[in-house]
Amino acid sequence: MHRHLHIHPEVAEALHARRPVVALETAVLTHGLPREANASLARVAGPAWESSLPANLALARAMERAVREAGAVPATMAVIDGSLRAGLSAEELERLGSDASARKLSSRDMGPAIAQRASGGLTVAATLAACTAAGIRSFATGGIGGVHRGWSQHPDISADLLALSRAQVVVTCAGAKSILDLPATLEWLDSLSVPVIGIGTPHFPCFTCPPDASLPVSAVARDATEVAAAARAHWQLQQPSAVLAVQPCPATFAMTRADLDRAVQAAEQEAASKGIHGPAVTPFMLGRLATLTGGKSLEANVALLLHNATTAARIAHGLLDLGAST
């Protein structure tokens, strides 16, 4: 993979100088948020939100800005023309965000995409592989993939879970996507020996919804510094897995579980009637949920992504302060 890896000069310099770096995924850019401008999201992201830009590109820039404001260097990960990139230029970010033919790349898809000189946005699993190649230890995303509902009849388990079991990276997220079977997802994380550390919460966050009191995390940390200390100890014990640092969606923008469940049920029925399955399910569901909730799920998604980017930067600082290799 290293032969195909291109590290942006700013990211390379930061890694060499042992400055904090945060990886950012790009599936949310290529297959997550809409490609139309959405000025109302400035209510979530603040005055720095570039309202004239398509929402997907505005979010990607806002996440990079959040990482920088917290004192770290963003490394937005993608495959561009068959080259795995750790860090994108402004032009590359804009090009990827506007490319309707960009692929959604999980870890299994990266080799073919590189060989075929394709471009694509990286999922959590693919970003973890890129982090390992580049030597980056802190990664911010929205919510991980996991076990889909109805998995006992139609097995559908995200590659994110296996990837988490074999990448020594702290992944900061708002739990797993709410459209999943969350108890089953937690059981898989347990079986794969992935620590799930709640930042200030003893319960597993439900993506755009508050934490579920029936879903305990494996440990609780007071702050990003404590997460970094736990990760360092985990890896010193020769544990090969990631550390999943989970925090709730900011309360101002969080949705009630009842409202979300109604929208999820309607979207699932629509997906089934249209024969949508496999990798196409998540982007379809996220798009329909934004419509069915009157934009509330989209606002919550943006809020938690920015929150996670800031926390991941603080964790990156903590890992360096503790002497953890990056």
C-alpha positions as CSV (number, residue, x, y, z in Angstrom):
1,M,0.0,0.0,0.0
2,H,2.8,2.4,0.8
3,R,3.8,2.5,-2.9
4,H,0.4,3.9,-3.7
5,L,0.3,6.3,-0.7
6,H,0.7,10.0,-1.1
7,I,0.9,12.0,2.1
8,H,0.2,15.7,1.7
9,P,3.3,17.8,2.5
10,E,1.6,19.5,5.5
11,V,0.6,16.2,6.9
12,A,4.0,14.7,6.3
13,E,5.7,17.6,8.0
14,A,3.4,17.3,11.0
15,L,4.0,13.6,11.4
16,H,7.8,14.1,11.1
17,A,7.7,16.9,13.6
18,R,5.4,14.9,16.0
19,R,2.6,17.4,15.8
20,P,-1.0,16.2,16.2
21,V,-2.8,14.9,13.1
22,V,-6.4,13.8,12.7
23,A,-7.7,11.6,9.9
24,L,-11.1,12.4,8.3
25,E,-13.1,10.1,6.2
26,T,-14.7,11.0,2.8
27,A,-17.6,8.7,2.4
28,V,-19.7,11.4,4.0
29,L,-18.4,13.8,1.3
30,T,-19.1,11.5,-1.7
31,H,-22.2,9.5,-0.4
32,G,-23.4,11.2,2.8
33,L,-24.5,14.8,2.6
34,P,-26.3,16.5,-0.3
35,R,-24.5,18.1,-3.1
36,E,-26.8,21.1,-2.9
37,A,-26.1,24.3,-0.9
38,N,-27.9,24.4,2.5
39,A,-27.6,27.8,4.1
40,S,-29.7,26.8,7.1
41,L,-26.8,24.5,8.4
42,A,-25.0,27.7,9.4
43,R,-27.3,27.5,12.4
44,V,-25.4,24.4,13.4
45,A,-21.8,25.1,12.1
46,G,-21.7,28.8,12.9
47,P,-20.8,31.8,10.8
48,A,-17.9,30.1,9.2
49,W,-20.2,27.8,7.3
50,E,-19.7,28.5,3.6
51,S,-23.4,28.7,2.7
52,S,-22.9,29.1,-1.1
53,L,-21.1,25.7,-1.3
54,P,-22.8,22.3,-1.7
55,A,-23.5,21.0,1.8
56,N,-21.1,18.0,1.4
57,L,-18.1,20.3,0.5
58,A,-19.0,22.9,3.1
59,L,-19.0,20.2,5.8
60,A,-15.7,18.7,4.7
61,R,-14.1,22.2,4.9
62,A,-15.8,22.9,8.3
63,M,-14.4,19.6,9.7
64,E,-10.9,20.5,8.6
65,R,-11.4,23.9,10.2
66,A,-12.6,22.4,13.5
67,V,-9.5,20.2,13.6
68,R,-7.2,23.2,12.9
69,E,-9.0,25.4,15.5
70,A,-8.3,22.6,18.1
71,G,-4.6,22.8,17.2
72,A,-4.2,19.7,15.0
73,V,-3.6,19.1,11.3
74,P,-6.4,17.5,9.3
75,A,-5.6,14.6,7.0
76,T,-8.7,14.1,4.8
77,M,-8.4,10.6,3.3
78,A,-9.4,9.5,-0.2
79,V,-8.4,7.7,-3.3
80,I,-7.8,10.2,-6.2
81,D,-7.0,8.8,-9.7
82,G,-5.7,5.6,-8.1
83,S,-3.6,7.2,-5.5
84,L,-4.4,6.8,-1.8
85,R,-4.2,10.3,-0.3
86,A,-3.6,11.2,3.3
87,G,-4.5,14.9,3.2
88,L,-6.2,16.6,0.2
89,S,-5.6,20.0,-1.4
90,A,-8.5,22.4,-1.6
91,E,-8.8,21.6,-5.3
92,E,-8.8,17.8,-4.7
93,L,-11.5,18.2,-2.0
94,E,-13.7,20.2,-4.3
95,R,-13.2,17.8,-7.2
96,L,-14.0,14.7,-5.1
97,G,-17.1,16.4,-3.6
98,S,-18.5,17.2,-7.1
99,D,-17.6,13.9,-8.7
100,A,-20.9,11.9,-9.1
101,S,-18.9,8.9,-10.4
102,A,-16.7,8.7,-7.2
103,R,-16.9,5.3,-5.6
104,K,-17.7,4.5,-2.0
105,L,-14.6,2.6,-1.0
106,S,-14.5,0.1,1.9
107,S,-11.2,-1.7,2.7
108,R,-12.0,-4.4,0.2
109,D,-12.5,-1.9,-2.6
110,M,-9.2,0.0,-2.3
111,G,-7.0,-2.3,-4.3
112,P,-9.3,-2.5,-7.4
113,A,-9.8,1.3,-7.2
114,I,-6.1,1.9,-7.1
115,A,-5.4,-0.5,-9.9
116,Q,-8.2,1.0,-12.1
117,R,-7.0,4.6,-11.3
118,A,-10.4,5.4,-9.9
119,S,-11.4,8.0,-7.3
120,G,-13.6,7.5,-4.3
121,G,-14.5,8.4,-0.7
122,L,-13.3,6.2,2.1
123,T,-15.5,4.5,4.7
124,V,-14.4,4.0,8.3
125,A,-12.9,0.6,7.3
126,A,-10.9,2.1,4.4
127,T,-9.8,5.1,6.5
128,L,-8.5,2.8,9.2
129,A,-6.4,1.0,6.6
130,A,-5.1,4.4,5.3
131,C,-4.3,5.5,8.9
132,T,-2.2,2.4,9.4
133,A,-0.3,3.0,6.2
134,A,0.3,6.7,7.0
135,G,1.0,6.3,10.7
136,I,-1.9,8.3,12.0
137,R,-3.4,7.4,15.4
138,S,-6.5,9.7,15.7
139,F,-9.5,9.6,13.4
140,A,-12.8,11.4,13.6
141,T,-16.0,10.2,12.0
142,G,-19.8,10.4,12.5
143,G,-20.9,7.0,13.4
144,I,-19.4,3.6,12.6
145,G,-21.1,0.9,10.6
146,G,-22.2,-2.2,12.4
147,V,-24.8,-5.0,12.4
148,H,-27.8,-4.2,10.3
149,R,-31.3,-4.8,11.5
150,G,-32.7,-8.2,10.4
151,W,-29.2,-9.6,10.2
152,S,-30.3,-13.1,11.4
153,Q,-32.4,-13.5,8.2
154,H,-30.2,-11.4,5.9
155,P,-26.6,-11.2,7.3
156,D,-25.3,-7.7,6.8
157,I,-22.4,-6.7,9.0
158,S,-20.2,-3.8,8.2
159,A,-16.5,-4.3,7.4
160,D,-15.9,-1.4,9.9
161,L,-16.2,-3.8,12.8
162,L,-13.4,-6.2,11.6
163,A,-11.3,-3.2,10.6
164,L,-11.6,-1.8,14.1
165,S,-10.2,-5.1,15.5
166,R,-6.9,-4.7,13.7
167,A,-6.0,-1.0,13.5
168,Q,-4.3,0.8,16.4
169,V,-6.2,4.1,16.0
170,V,-8.5,6.0,18.3
171,V,-11.8,6.5,16.5
172,T,-13.9,9.3,17.8
173,C,-17.6,9.0,16.9
174,A,-21.2,9.3,18.1
175,G,-21.6,5.6,18.4
176,A,-23.0,3.6,15.5
177,K,-25.6,4.8,13.0
178,S,-29.1,4.6,14.5
179,I,-30.4,2.6,11.6
180,L,-28.4,-0.4,12.8
181,D,-29.0,-3.1,15.4
182,L,-27.1,-1.4,18.2
183,P,-27.2,-4.2,20.8
184,A,-25.8,-6.7,18.2
185,T,-23.2,-4.1,17.1
186,L,-22.0,-3.7,20.7
187,E,-21.8,-7.5,21.1
188,W,-19.6,-7.7,18.0
189,L,-17.3,-5.0,19.3
190,D,-17.0,-7.0,22.6
191,S,-16.2,-10.2,20.7
192,L,-13.6,-8.4,18.7
193,S,-12.0,-7.0,21.9
194,V,-12.5,-3.4,20.8
195,P,-12.8,-1.1,23.9
196,V,-15.8,1.2,23.7
197,I,-15.0,4.2,25.9
198,G,-17.8,6.7,26.7
199,I,-16.5,10.3,27.0
200,G,-18.5,11.5,30.0
201,T,-21.3,8.9,29.4
202,P,-21.7,5.4,30.7
203,H,-24.1,4.6,27.8
204,F,-23.6,4.0,24.1
205,P,-24.6,7.1,22.0
206,C,-27.1,6.4,19.3
207,F,-25.7,8.6,16.5
208,T,-28.2,11.5,16.1
209,C,-30.1,10.5,19.3
210,P,-29.0,10.6,23.0
211,P,-27.3,7.6,24.6
212,D,-29.4,4.5,25.3
213,A,-29.5,3.6,29.0
214,S,-29.8,-0.1,28.1
215,L,-26.5,-0.1,26.2
216,P,-23.5,0.2,28.6
217,V,-20.0,1.1,27.2
218,S,-17.0,-0.9,28.4
219,A,-15.4,2.1,30.2
220,V,-15.9,5.7,30.9
221,A,-13.4,8.5,30.4
222,R,-13.7,12.1,31.8
223,D,-12.1,13.7,28.8
224,A,-9.9,13.3,25.7
225,T,-6.8,13.1,27.8
226,E,-8.1,10.1,29.7
227,V,-9.1,8.5,26.4
228,A,-5.5,9.0,25.1
229,A,-4.1,7.4,28.3
230,A,-6.4,4.4,28.0
231,A,-5.4,3.9,24.3
232,R,-1.7,4.1,25.1
233,A,-2.1,1.5,27.8
234,H,-4.2,-0.7,25.5
235,W,-1.5,-0.7,22.8
236,Q,1.3,-1.2,25.3
237,L,-0.3,-4.5,26.2
238,Q,0.1,-5.4,22.5
239,Q,-3.6,-5.2,21.8
240,P,-4.0,-4.9,18.0
241,S,-7.4,-3.2,18.0
242,A,-8.6,0.3,17.8
243,V,-10.1,2.2,20.7
244,L,-13.6,3.5,20.0
245,A,-14.2,6.8,21.8
246,V,-17.9,7.6,21.8
247,Q,-19.6,10.9,22.7
248,P,-23.3,12.0,22.3
249,C,-24.5,14.3,19.6
250,P,-24.6,17.8,21.0
251,A,-27.9,18.1,23.0
252,T,-29.1,21.2,21.2
253,F,-29.4,19.2,17.9
254,A,-30.1,15.7,19.1
255,M,-33.3,14.0,18.0
256,T,-35.7,12.0,20.1
257,R,-35.5,8.2,19.6
258,A,-39.2,8.0,18.9
259,D,-39.1,10.6,16.1
260,L,-36.1,8.9,14.5
261,D,-37.6,5.4,14.8
262,R,-40.7,6.5,13.0
263,A,-38.6,8.0,10.2
264,V,-36.4,4.9,10.0
265,Q,-39.3,2.5,9.7
266,A,-40.8,4.5,6.8
267,A,-37.4,4.7,5.1
268,E,-36.8,1.0,5.5
269,Q,-40.1,0.2,4.0
270,E,-39.4,2.4,1.1
271,A,-35.9,0.9,0.6
272,A,-37.4,-2.6,0.6
273,S,-40.1,-1.7,-1.9
274,K,-37.4,-0.2,-4.2
275,G,-35.1,-3.2,-3.9
276,I,-32.3,-1.2,-2.4
277,H,-29.7,-3.3,-0.5
278,G,-26.1,-3.7,0.3
279,P,-23.8,-0.7,0.2
280,A,-26.6,1.4,-1.3
281,V,-28.7,1.2,1.9
282,T,-26.9,3.6,4.1
283,P,-26.7,6.6,1.7
284,F,-30.4,6.0,0.7
285,M,-31.5,5.9,4.3
286,L,-29.5,9.0,5.3
287,G,-31.0,10.9,2.4
288,R,-34.6,9.8,3.2
289,L,-34.2,10.5,6.9
290,A,-33.2,14.0,6.2
291,T,-36.4,14.5,4.2
292,L,-38.7,12.6,6.6
293,T,-37.4,14.5,9.7
294,G,-37.6,17.9,8.1
295,G,-33.9,18.3,8.1
296,K,-33.4,17.5,11.8
297,S,-31.3,14.4,11.1
298,L,-29.1,16.4,8.8
299,E,-28.6,19.1,11.4
300,A,-27.7,16.5,14.0
301,N,-25.3,14.8,11.7
302,V,-23.4,18.0,11.0
303,A,-23.3,18.9,14.7
304,L,-21.9,15.6,15.8
305,L,-19.3,15.4,13.0
306,L,-17.9,18.8,14.0
307,H,-18.0,17.9,17.7
308,N,-16.1,14.7,17.0
309,A,-13.5,16.5,14.9
310,T,-12.7,18.8,17.8
311,T,-12.5,15.9,20.3
312,A,-10.3,13.8,18.0
313,A,-7.8,16.7,17.8
314,R,-7.7,16.8,21.6
315,I,-7.1,13.1,21.7
316,A,-4.3,13.5,19.1
317,H,-2.7,16.0,21.4
318,G,-3.1,13.7,24.4
319,L,-1.4,10.8,22.5
320,L,1.6,12.9,21.7
321,D,1.8,14.3,25.3
322,L,1.9,10.7,26.6
323,G,4.6,9.7,24.1
324,A,2.3,7.4,22.0
325,S,3.8,6.9,18.6
326,T,2.0,8.6,15.7
